[in-house]
Amino acid sequence: MDENNNISIKYFGNENTKIILGDAIIAMKEIEDKSVDLIFVDPPYNIGKNFNGKRDKWDKDEDYLKWCYEWIDLCVKILKTTGSIYVMTSTQFMPYFDIYLRNKLTILSRLVWYYDSSGVQAKRYYGSMYEPILYCIKDKNHYTFNANNILVEAKTGAKRKLIDYRKNPPQVYNSEKVPGNVWEFPRVRYRMDEYEEHPTQKPIVLLERIIKASSNKNDLILDPFSGSFTTSFVAKQLGRRSIGIELQEDYVKIGLRRLDIQKEYNGQNLKKEPRCFEKNINEQQGKLVLFNQ
Ligand SMILES: C[S@@+](CC[C@H](N)C(=O)[O-])C[C@H]1O[C@@H](n2cnc3c(N)ncnc32)[C@H](O)[C@@H]1O
């Protein structure tokens, strides 16, 4: 809010890479209808995560869903007829999203992002090892899917070198294939280079697959809940235009640095803070230098 109690929106960046600091619903209302090629939505999951002091938990499940349906409707409105949308939420709310979305769009795949989470071990139930993603399009006959840009190894052909004798003449199985609907990618860990200070940062590899498959160079990609701005970061690397919206100023600062838009924010240097093991290395190197002198 500004001093007049208006909910304020701030814009950063340029025509190719835009960051919006503000509420997703308010900001999306400013985006032209049918203008976005690809939307990746990774909203708060209503599971009590702490987003920079704001708790991701609604009083009632119905309130959460009502809020989600509002931004889903806006996404559908601003998505191009040829566009695609990938939507995430927690496993417990995904069935509601599925039912709501299947009446508005065509759901082409129900994806599972699977990861090893052996760090968190449930003792009295089966621990959570995946997050669901819905992949939807507007027009079954006209949508972007660059299958050749996301091929993965097909073990039958590549490793086992099996021959398909049902074919005449018999043929070696393909060594590459379009990935199936279970995607195994590690979560972003503290020691990984891409790590940012955000509790639910999505991995670069996950966004790479989505963006390569469902967009082309110069296409416009929207992420209404950008967090650490992984989507915009990958979009830029791959030559796509992007709009990233985020409510928390501290996360916008990560985006400004990650996307090389600003080096300073209100006089604050946006340099990445060294992680504890990097500090130790620096300290150790410092000591080593002293020792050798
Ligand atoms: C699940 S996280 C997104 C993480 C992101 N995909 C990444 O890779 O870092 C959801 C984000 O939505 C932001 N958020 C919550 N409510 C919002 C709102 N009304 N408008 C815009 N952003 C909001 C939170 O601050 C949080 O950073």
The ligand as an ORCA input file, in Angstrom:
! r2SCAN-3c Opt
* xyz 0 1
  C       5.630    -21.069     -4.594
  S       6.409    -19.523     -4.596
  C       7.066    -19.372     -6.220
  C       8.474    -19.885     -6.341
  C       9.085    -19.675     -7.721
  N       8.458    -20.512     -8.715
  C      10.579    -19.895     -7.725
  O      11.095    -20.665     -8.556
  O      11.273    -19.301     -6.890
  C       5.054    -18.437     -4.579
  C       5.425    -16.962     -4.533
  O       4.213    -16.193     -4.652
  C       4.391    -14.986     -3.935
  N       3.042    -14.432     -3.704
  C       2.155    -14.748     -2.726
  N       1.015    -14.057     -2.876
  C       1.172    -13.293     -3.983
  C       0.338    -12.368     -4.661
  N      -0.890    -12.099     -4.240
  N       0.808    -11.757     -5.769
  C       2.086    -12.024     -6.221
  N       2.915    -12.886     -5.606
  C       2.469    -13.503     -4.506
  C       5.131    -15.430     -2.682
  O       5.796    -14.340     -2.076
  C       6.078    -16.498     -3.244
  O       7.347    -15.941     -3.537
*
